[in-house]
C-alpha cells in the first residue's frame, strides 16, 4: 500500500546521508514509502526489491541486500530479529515522519529500544571482526541467529564514515 511521506528539510544537511553511495541514498528514500507507520519493514531483500525498485534494471535483490548493509553500517537503519521475524527499523523515524492516523505495526519493535536512537559499530568503522564470519562474509540476524552486533550509542567520527564511503565509490568506479 502506498504511503504519503515527506522529506524533512534537515535531510539536506545530513552527513550520514552525504556519506552514502548514491544507490544507498536512493534506497533509503524508497524505504520511506515502503515502511509501515512506525518505520518498520520485513528484512527481506527480495520483497523490498520487488516493492520498491524492481524497475531499476541494474539492481537485483542482492544489490538491495548490500545497500541495506550500507544503510545499517551508516546507522540509518537497524537490522534485527524479534519474535522470529527478521525486520528493519529506520532509525529516528518518529523524529521525521508523523502519520496522521498511524496504524499498529504488524512487526515487533527493536528489542533494545535504545538502538533506534543511534546505532554504530563500536569502533566507528563499517565492520569489525564481530560482524564478519571466518569466510569474510557479513553476518546478520536473518542469516545467523547467534549473531550479536558490537554496538554502542556514541556518534562515529564522521570523517571516517565519509572516507569509507569515498573508498567504496572509488572501488565501484574502478570495477566498472
NUDOMI-820469 format. One record per residue (C-alpha): y negated, x, z negated; residue in one letter; residue number from 0. Coordinates in nm, 4 decimals. Layout:
<atom <Y,X,Z>,'A',NUM>
...
//
This chain:
<atom <0.0000,0.0000,0.0000>,'X',0>
<atom <-0.3436,0.1336,0.0944>,'X',1>
<atom <-0.5778,0.2055,-0.1920>,'X',2>
<atom <-0.9519,0.2475,-0.1791>,'X',3>
<atom <-1.0536,0.5807,-0.3311>,'X',4>
<atom <-1.3827,0.7634,-0.3455>,'X',5>
<atom <-1.4639,1.1322,-0.3329>,'X',6>
<atom <-1.6659,1.2429,-0.6330>,'X',7>
<atom <-1.9769,1.4485,-0.5419>,'X',8>
<atom <-1.8632,1.7298,-0.7745>,'X',9>
<atom <-1.5687,1.7923,-0.5393>,'X',10>
<atom <-1.8036,1.9771,-0.3047>,'X',11>
<atom <-1.8674,2.2313,-0.5813>,'X',12>
<atom <-1.5059,2.2740,-0.6928>,'X',13>
<atom <-1.3982,2.6384,-0.6936>,'X',14>
<atom <-1.0366,2.5255,-0.7231>,'X',15>
<atom <-1.0601,2.3220,-0.4022>,'X',16>
<atom <-1.2520,2.6013,-0.2288>,'X',17>
<atom <-0.9733,2.8446,-0.3194>,'X',18>
<atom <-0.7082,2.6394,-0.1393>,'X',19>
<atom <-0.5922,2.6783,0.2168>,'X',20>
<atom <-0.7347,2.4117,0.4472>,'X',21>
<atom <-0.3970,2.2406,0.4718>,'X',22>
<atom <-0.3556,2.2222,0.0928>,'X',23>
<atom <-0.7008,2.0707,0.0544>,'X',24>
<atom <-0.6194,1.8226,0.3308>,'X',25>
<atom <-0.3012,1.7162,0.1474>,'X',26>
<atom <-0.4950,1.6898,-0.1805>,'X',27>
<atom <-0.7266,1.4295,-0.0303>,'X',28>
<atom <-0.4367,1.2411,0.1272>,'X',29>
<atom <-0.2644,1.2280,-0.2134>,'X',30>
<atom <-0.5680,1.0430,-0.3499>,'X',31>
<atom <-0.4804,0.7383,-0.1424>,'X',32>
<atom <-0.1063,0.7776,-0.1934>,'X',33>
<atom <-0.1015,0.7969,-0.5747>,'X',34>
<atom <-0.0921,0.4887,-0.7950>,'X',35>
<atom <-0.3890,0.3768,-1.0060>,'X',36>
<atom <-0.3064,0.6431,-1.2660>,'X',37>
<atom <-0.2863,0.9368,-1.0246>,'X',38>
<atom <0.0937,0.9498,-1.0134>,'X',39>
<atom <0.3454,0.9515,-0.7319>,'X',40>
<atom <0.7085,1.0415,-0.6817>,'X',41>
<atom <0.7665,1.4129,-0.6281>,'X',42>
<atom <0.9470,1.3551,-0.3009>,'X',43>
<atom <0.8011,1.5685,-0.0188>,'X',44>
<atom <0.9851,1.3654,0.2483>,'X',45>
<atom <0.8287,1.0433,0.1220>,'X',46>
<atom <0.4835,1.1995,0.0811>,'X',47>
<atom <0.5058,1.3443,0.4333>,'X',48>
<atom <0.6170,1.0108,0.5764>,'X',49>
<atom <0.3499,0.8083,0.3973>,'X',50>
<atom <0.0512,1.0420,0.4266>,'X',51>
<atom <0.0808,1.2975,0.7038>,'X',52>
<atom <0.3603,1.2208,0.9487>,'X',53>
<atom <0.1033,1.2115,1.2286>,'X',54>
<atom <0.0184,1.5786,1.1748>,'X',55>
<atom <0.2557,1.7204,1.4339>,'X',56>
<atom <0.2784,2.0698,1.2871>,'X',57>
<atom <0.3753,1.9516,0.9362>,'X',58>
<atom <0.7227,1.8809,0.8030>,'X',59>
<atom <0.8402,1.7722,0.4606>,'X',60>
<atom <0.8975,2.1439,0.3885>,'X',61>
<atom <0.5308,2.2079,0.4689>,'X',62>
<atom <0.4313,1.9316,0.2267>,'X',63>
<atom <0.6555,2.0809,-0.0447>,'X',64>
<atom <0.4879,2.4214,-0.0035>,'X',65>
<atom <0.1416,2.2640,-0.0101>,'X',66>
<atom <0.2253,2.0733,-0.3298>,'X',67>
<atom <0.3315,2.4093,-0.4775>,'X',68>
<atom <-0.0104,2.5467,-0.3830>,'X',69>
<atom <-0.1857,2.2488,-0.5450>,'X',70>
<atom <0.0250,2.2956,-0.8601>,'X',71>
<atom <-0.0481,2.6699,-0.8685>,'X',72>
<atom <-0.4204,2.5908,-0.8493>,'X',73>
<atom <-0.3886,2.3460,-1.1403>,'X',74>
<atom <-0.4850,2.0414,-0.9335>,'X',75>
<atom <-0.1514,1.8605,-0.9726>,'X',76>
<atom <0.1346,1.8763,-1.2212>,'X',77>
<atom <0.4959,1.8552,-1.1078>,'X',78>
<atom <0.7130,1.7167,-1.3860>,'X',79>
<atom <1.0253,1.5225,-1.4651>,'X',80>
<atom <1.0312,1.2305,-1.7083>,'X',81>
<atom <1.2801,0.9514,-1.7598>,'X',82>
<atom <1.4986,1.1080,-1.4909>,'X',83>
<atom <1.2259,1.0881,-1.2249>,'X',84>
<atom <1.0555,1.3790,-1.0512>,'X',85>
<atom <0.6826,1.2993,-1.0450>,'X',86>
<atom <0.3431,1.4385,-0.9553>,'X',87>
<atom <0.0280,1.3771,-1.1593>,'X',88>
<atom <-0.3144,1.4540,-1.0163>,'X',89>
<atom <-0.4953,1.6476,-1.2880>,'X',90>
<atom <-0.8049,1.4833,-1.4398>,'X',91>
<atom <-0.7502,1.1739,-1.2240>,'X',92>
<atom <-0.9344,0.9411,-1.4609>,'X',93>
<atom <-1.2444,1.1631,-1.4518>,'X',94>
<atom <-1.2924,1.0872,-1.0828>,'X',95>
<atom <-1.1078,0.7661,-0.9957>,'X',96>
<atom <-1.1924,0.4343,-1.1616>,'X',97>
<atom <-0.9911,0.1461,-1.0121>,'X',98>
<atom <-1.1500,-0.1916,-1.0902>,'X',99>
<atom <-0.8204,-0.3614,-1.1750>,'X',100>
<atom <-0.5659,-0.0847,-1.2340>,'X',101>
<atom <-0.2030,-0.1862,-1.2176>,'X',102>
<atom <0.0501,-0.0446,-1.4617>,'X',103>
<atom <0.2233,0.2629,-1.3300>,'X',104>
<atom <0.5906,0.2387,-1.2406>,'X',105>
<atom <0.6159,0.6123,-1.3090>,'X',106>
<atom <0.6259,0.7711,-1.6544>,'X',107>
<atom <0.3284,0.9815,-1.7672>,'X',108>
<atom <0.3416,1.3593,-1.8030>,'X',109>
<atom <0.5477,1.4224,-2.1192>,'X',110>
<atom <0.2827,1.6591,-2.2601>,'X',111>
<atom <-0.0486,1.4772,-2.2063>,'X',112>
<atom <-0.2457,1.7984,-2.2646>,'X',113>
<atom <-0.1098,1.9280,-1.9326>,'X',114>
<atom <-0.3142,1.6781,-1.7350>,'X',115>
<atom <-0.6426,1.8302,-1.8547>,'X',116>
<atom <-0.5872,2.1818,-1.7217>,'X',117>
<atom <-0.2621,2.3393,-1.6162>,'X',118>
<atom <-0.2453,2.7007,-1.5200>,'X',119>
<atom <0.0221,2.9629,-1.5256>,'X',120>
<atom <-0.0221,3.1641,-1.8466>,'X',121>
<atom <-0.1366,3.4887,-1.6842>,'X',122>
<atom <-0.3649,3.3146,-1.4324>,'X',123>
<atom <-0.1528,3.4163,-1.1335>,'X',124>
<atom <0.0008,3.1609,-0.8993>,'X',125>
<atom <0.3546,3.2524,-1.0062>,'X',126>
<atom <0.5244,3.4532,-1.2793>,'X',127>
<atom <0.8834,3.5568,-1.3221>,'X',128>
<atom <0.9382,3.2370,-1.5196>,'X',129>
<atom <0.8553,3.0366,-1.2072>,'X',130>
<atom <1.0850,3.2249,-0.9703>,'X',131>
<atom <1.4641,3.2407,-0.9760>,'X',132>
<atom <1.6694,3.5556,-0.9167>,'X',133>
<atom <1.6592,3.4981,-0.5399>,'X',134>
<atom <1.2790,3.4775,-0.5385>,'X',135>
<atom <1.2752,3.1003,-0.4846>,'X',136>
<atom <1.0185,2.8818,-0.6624>,'X',137>
<atom <1.1727,2.6630,-0.9344>,'X',138>
<atom <1.0636,2.3085,-1.0139>,'X',139>
<atom <1.1973,2.0340,-1.2425>,'X',140>
<atom <1.3115,1.8399,-0.9358>,'X',141>
<atom <1.5401,2.1273,-0.8383>,'X',142>
<atom <1.6251,2.2837,-1.1756>,'X',143>
<atom <1.6255,2.0584,-1.4852>,'X',144>
<atom <1.6368,2.3639,-1.7153>,'X',145>
<atom <1.3076,2.4949,-1.5729>,'X',146>
<atom <1.0151,2.5247,-1.8104>,'X',147>
<atom <0.6840,2.6459,-1.6776>,'X',148>
<atom <0.4859,2.9006,-1.8802>,'X',149>
<atom <0.1565,2.7130,-1.9069>,'X',150>
<atom <-0.1459,2.7261,-2.1262>,'X',151>
<atom <-0.4728,2.5330,-2.1332>,'X',152>
<atom <-0.7107,2.8182,-2.0578>,'X',153>
<atom <-0.9102,2.8456,-1.7392>,'X',154>
<atom <-0.7854,3.1101,-1.4932>,'X',155>
<atom <-1.0083,3.3851,-1.3628>,'X',156>
<atom <-1.1365,3.2041,-1.0558>,'X',157>
<atom <-1.1831,3.5270,-0.8669>,'X',158>
<atom <-0.8062,3.5911,-0.8959>,'X',159>
<atom <-0.7327,3.2413,-0.7661>,'X',160>
<atom <-0.9731,3.2898,-0.4778>,'X',161>
<atom <-0.8264,3.6317,-0.3937>,'X',162>
<atom <-0.4762,3.4837,-0.3912>,'X',163>
<atom <-0.5923,3.2042,-0.1591>,'X',164>
<atom <-0.7603,3.4528,0.0748>,'X',165>
<atom <-0.4434,3.6638,0.0814>,'X',166>
<atom <-0.2402,3.3533,0.1743>,'X',167>
<atom <-0.4864,3.2671,0.4516>,'X',168>
<atom <-0.4662,3.6219,0.5909>,'X',169>
<atom <-0.0853,3.6078,0.5814>,'X',170>
<atom <-0.0876,3.2748,0.7665>,'X',171>
<atom <-0.3207,3.4131,1.0315>,'X',172>
<atom <-0.1112,3.7278,1.0731>,'X',173>
<atom <0.2039,3.5172,1.1111>,'X',174>
<atom <0.0515,3.3005,1.3857>,'X',175>
//
